[in-house]
Amino acid sequence: MVARLVIAAPSSGSGKTTVATGLMAAFAGAGLAVSPHKVGPDYIDPGYHSLATGRAGRNLDAYLCGPELIAPLFAHGAAGCDLAVVEGVMGMYDGASGQGELASTAQVAKLLRAPVLLVVDASSQSRSVAALVHGFASWDPEVRIGGVILNKVGSARHEELLREALDASGVPVLGALRRERQVRTPSRHLGLVPVAERRGEAVEAVAALAEQVRVGCDLEAVLALARSAPELGVGAWDPVRAVACGGLLPHPATGPQTPDRLSKPVVAVASGAAFTFSYAEHSELLAAAGADVVPFDPLRDEELPEGTRGLVIGGGFPEVYAPELSGNEPLRKAVAELALSGAPVAAECAGLLYLSRSLDGQPMCGVLDAEARMSERLTLGYREAVAVSMSSLATVGTRLRGHEFHRTVIEPGAGAAPAWGMHLPERRVEGFVQQGVHASYLHTHWAAEPGMAMRFVERCAG
């Protein structure tokens, strides 16, 4: 059994990332093996979690993967660890719009049978904090709030008033962080600046968060709360078993191939500062399906990895690095040649932009007959989608759930053979399928459809 704890808050901006990352780093610094997790589709916070713990930050998204996979995915990521810390999303009871508790921090806490540590922004209240905590603790009796961290406390007297108010709430105060000690991390158009873009400063920021939490929190009490979690009672998700079962996608008439029967085609996966958005399970599924997964950095590498038979380009910030990506002409040509050869190419969001003719006027790979540019409008939200073209990832009619998160537009928004038909927020087709290329704005989690990884690797091997 892994001791575990969910970090939640009444609303966004309360300090969940500060407390969660600080706790992860503090406990890791004390010698514990800490497993970091994030509720929801966010890619950026897990980068800071990984820096704090030395382990891959993993997402727990009940909308993308389904509630039934949350505990198994958690058990997979937390295997062998002493403690797991799960950072929540938005306000504790906020989930997918119009879907009740689905994908909320509260739902994930219940699925994990984990106690909750509630982070409260106390900067503009004193006695009212007791009513707030009481309301959150009593709203859903299946959610166990085992402690409170008071954030942005103004003074010793302010802290005293807050603690007095909470004495009668039945929820203990396990920490108080002062307003003047807040550690700042820079943000821009999609949230925090990723670790990969500021590693030196990020290391210093995480160390400062750990010190802030060590000084302001009762770490022994926090650990005791985490250890009070009952047995989870589920088996861990396993990528090899997932691809062996084939997910929900049909295999060729010859039947599914096991990883032992597959050759080892090289699948190159874009990484580095421009392409930081990826789920750890994607590479694990590709490897389980028989691929030799090799990362490369489009900002620095002028060639694809030797023997590349397939290419995966996830999300990130190509708009920030458009001149550098454009300036790496040898790699742009190599990507275009690979795509022209018919090799499987899976591109999500940033990858879609990189495959276009240009991004903000800077030449890109030219694989897609489309132009991309920055926009003032944020496109954000969960999506229901159905595959409308046969591709290296999916057969026509495959249904899944995804997530969009970008401030760019691409024109046209869909090719002659679109990738997806969307149902929400409006009906439309989106993305491009041509030869082996599948390019779209839609972020997906392959753990929900492991057959996508199997199909992709089969085509690389073929």
N, C-alpha and C positions, 0 to 999 in steps of 0.2 A: 504494500500500500504506500502511496506517495502522499505526504502531507501537502495540503493544497489550500489556496486562499484566492478569493476573487476580490479585486479592487474595483469598487463601484463609486458612483457619485450621484447627487440629485440632478445634475445637469452638466453639460459640456463646459469646459473652462474651470472646473472646480479644482483640478490638480491631480487627476488620476495618473497621468503619465509621470509627473514628478514623483509621486509616492510609489507607484509600481516599479519604475526604473530604479529609484533610490533603494527600495527594499531588495530588489534583485541583486543590485551591486553590493549592498551591505552584507547580505547573507552569503553571496559568493565570496566576498572578501574574508568572511569568517570561516571559509573552508567548506561550505555546503555546496553540493551539486544542485544547482537551481535550474529548473525548466521554465522558460519564459513563454507565455501565451498571450494572445490578443483576441478579444471578441470582435467579430466583424471583419470586413474585407480590407482594412487598413494595411498598407505595406510599409509605411514609414516608421511607426512606433516599434514594430518588431526589430528593425535595424538597431535601435537604441537598446532594446532588450537583449539582443544578441551580444552587443558590445559589453553590456553589464554582466552577462553570465558566461560568455564563451561558448554558448550553444545556439543552435538555430532558433530564431523566433518563429513561432507557429501561430496560425490563425484558427479560430474556432467560430465558424460562421454557419448558423443553423439554417439560414436561408439558402446559401449556396450549396451546402452539403447535405442538408436535412438533419433534423434533430437526432435521428438514430445514429449518426456518425460522430457526434460531438464527443461523447465519452470514449469511444475507441480511438479517435484521432488524438485526444488528450493523452490517453494511456500510451500510445505509440511515442509521442513526443517526450513524455515524462519518464519513460522507462529508465530505470537505474538511478534516478535522481532522489535526493533527500527532500526536496521541496519544490512545489510548482506554484508560481505566481501568475494569475490571470488578470490582465488589465481589461476592464470593461469598455463599453462604448456608449457615448452620449449619456443621457440620464439612465438610471438603473432600469427603469421599466419601459424605456423607449426602444421600439423594435422596428421591423419593416412596416412601412406606412400601410395602414389599413389591414394589418395582419395580426392584430392583437399582440401577444407577447413574443411572437416569432422573431428570433434573432436578437432578442434583448439580452442585456447582461443578466437580468433576473432569470430568464429561461436557462441560460447556460449554467448559472450557479446551481439551479435545481437539477439539471441534467448531470452535473458533476458531483452533486451532493456536497457542495463546498460551502463553508462559511464565508460571509461577506464582510469586508472591511470598508466602511463607508467614509469617503473623503468629502468633507464639508468645507466650502468656502465660507469662512466665518468673518470675513472682512467688514461686513455691514450689519452684524447682528450680535446679540448677546443672549438674553433669555429665550428668544424665539427659536434658537437652535434646538431646544428640547422638543418643541412641537414639530419641527421639521424631521428630526430623527425618529420621533415616535410615529409620525405618519408613514415614513418609509419602512420602518420595522414592522408595522402592523398591517400594511396594505395587503401583503400576500403571506399568509402564515407558513407557506412552504419555503420561503426565503428566510434564512437565518442570518441576520446582521449581528455579528459577534463583537464588533468594536467600531469605534469612530476615530478618525484622524482629523483633527482640526487644522485647516490650512489657512494661511494668510492671517495669522493672529497678530494683532497690532502691538501688544505689550503684555507684561506680566499680569497686570490688573485685568486686561481683557481676557486672558487665558483663565484667570481665576473665576471670572463671571461665567464664562462658558462652561467650565467644569462644574460649578455649583448648579447651573441650570440642568446639566445632564445627569446629575447624581440620581435624580428620581426617575430617569428614563429607563433604567434597567440595562442600558447599553454602555459598556465601559469606554472611557477615553483611553486609547492606546498610544496617542501621540499628539503633539502640537507643533506646527511649523510656523516660524515667524515670518511676517510679511517682508521684512527688510532682508531676509536671508534667501529669498527666492532666486533660483538659478534660471537664467534666461537662455533659451535656445532660439535661434533665428527661424523665422517662418517666411513663406512666400505664397504664391498663388494656389498651391494645393496642400498647404500645411507646413509642418516642420521641414527644414532642409535635411535631406537624408544623410546618414552617417558617412556613406561613401564619398560625399562631396566635401566633408569637413572633419575627417577622421581625427586629426590632432586636437582640434577644439572640442570635438565630441567626446573624446577620451577624458579631457579635463572636465567637461560638463557632467559626465556620468560619475566621475570621482567626487565632484562637488555635491551631487545629489546623494550619493552614498553617505557622505559625511553629514549632510543636513539631516538625513533620516536617522543616522546613528545617534546624533545629538538630541533630536526632537521626539524620537519614538521609543517605546518600550519593546525592544526587539525580542526579548524573552517571552513577553506576553503575546506578541504577534505570532511567534513560532508555535507557542502552545495552542493558540486558536487554530492555526493551520493543521496541527497534529490532531485536533479534535474531529477532523473530518472522518466519517465512517468509511468502511470498505466500499470501493466503487463497484466491484462485482461485474466487470465487463472485461472481455478480451481486448487486447490491443489491436488496432488496425495494422495490417501488414501489406505492404505494396506488392510483394511477390504473390501472396494469396489473392490480392485484388485483381492483378492482371491475369492470373491463372484462371480465375472465374470468368474473366472477360467483361466484367462490368455489365452494362445494359445494352451494349452495342453488339450486333451480329458479327460473327467472324466469317471468313470465306468458307465455301462448301467443304474444304479440306479439314475444317475444324480449327480450334485454337491451338497455337503453338506455345509450348512452355518455354520459359527463358533458356533452358538447357539446349533446346533445339534451334534456337535462333543464333545466327551469326552475330558478331559484335559490330554493327554499323556505328560509325562515329556520328553523334548528334551534337552539334555545336550550339551552345547556349550563351546568348549575349549577356554580359555582366558589366561591371565597372560603373562609374558615376552616372552615366547617361541611362543605364538600364538596370535600375535597382528593384523594380517591382516584380517579385516572383514568389510563389509558394514553394516551400521546401519539398512538399510532396510531389511536385511535378517532376523534378529531377530524379526522385526516388522511384517514381512509377516508370519513367523512361529507362532507368537502369534495370529495374525489375523485369521490364519487357524485353531486355536483351541489348540495350544500347550502351555504347561507351560514351558517357556524357562528359563533354569537354567544354569548360567555360572559355570565353574569349572576350576581350574588351575592344569594342568598335572605336573607341577613342585612341587606342594605342597600337593595336595589332593591325598590320597591313595585309595579313593573309588569314583566311579561315584555317582552323586546325587541320592538320594533315589528314587526308582521307575522309573529310566531311561528306556525309551522305544525307544529312538532314539538318535543318536549322530552326531553332526556337528563339524568337525575339520577343521578350515580354515588355512590360510597361516601364515607365520611368520619365525622364525629363529631357528628351531630345531637343525640345525647344530652347532649353538653356545652353545646350552644347551644339547647336546647329552649325556654327562656323567650323568647329573642330571635326564634327562628323562629316561635313561636306569636304573638308580639307583632306580627309583620308580617302583619296580617290582610289588607290589600289584595292582597298577593302570593299568600297562601293561597287567596283567592277566585279570583284570576286563574288559578292552576294548576287548581283544581277546575273552573272553567268550560271551560278548554281540554280537560281530560280528558273532561268531559261532552259536548263537541262531537264526540267521536270521533277527535280528532287523535292521532297516534302519540306515546306516552309510554313511554320506556324507563327503568326505575328499578332500580338495583342497591343492595342493602344499605341504606345511609343513605337512598337515594331511596325504598326500600320503606317505611321508617319515616316519612319525610316525607309520604308519600301516605296514611298511616293516619289513623284518626279522632283518635288522641291518642298522645303519647309521654310516658311517666311522668306522666300526668295533664294534660299541656299539650295543648291543641287543636292539631291539625295540619291538613292539607288536606282530610281527610274524603273522599278519593276512594275509598279501600278501606274496607270494613266490617270493620275490625280494630283492635285496640288493641295498642300496643307498650310495652315497658318494659325497663329494665336488668335484667340477670341476673348472678348470681355465677359462672355457668358460662361458660367460654370455648368457643366453637364454632370449630374451626380444622381445616382440612385440604382436600386435593384431593378433587374429586367427579367422578364420571362421570354424565352427565345426558342425558336424551332429552326433546325437546319433546312434551308430551302435549296441547297445545291450539294451534290455529292463531292466530298473533299477528302483530303488526307487525314482529317480529324473525325468526320462524322458522316453518316449516311443520311439521306433525305428523310425528314420526319423526326430526327432525333430531337428530343425536347430537353432543355436544361434551364437553369437559372444562372444569371450572371450579374455583373456590376459595371457601371460606367462611371468614370471619374476623370474628367479632363476639361481644360480650357482651350481647346483647339477645335478646329473644324477641318474637314477634308472635302474637297469638291472634285467630282461628284461623291456623294456619300455611299454609293453602292456601285458595283460593277455590273456588267452584263449578266454575270452569275453571282448574285449576292451570297453572302455567308449565312446571314440569319434573317428570319422574319421576327420582328418584335411585337409583343402584345401590349406592353406598358412602357412609358406612359401614353403612347399612341401607337397605332398600327403603322408599321413601316418596314422596309427592308434595309439592310445595312451590311457593309463589308464587301469583300472581294474573294472570289474563288476562281483561280485560273491555273491550269496545269496542276502542279503540286502545291500551289500557294493557297493558304487560308489566312486572310488578314481582316481584322475587325477591331473596333473600339472595345468590344465586350471582353471584360476580364472573367475568366471561368476558373473553377476549382476542379481539377481532374480527379480528385478523390471521389467526387460524386459520380463521375463517368470514367472509370479507369480504362474502359474500352477505347477511349480517345488516345491514350498513350500507346496502347497495344496496336491500334490501327496505324498510328503514325510510324512506329518502329517497324512494323511489318512492311510498310511501303518503303522505308529506308533500306531494309534488308533485301527487298525485291529488286 
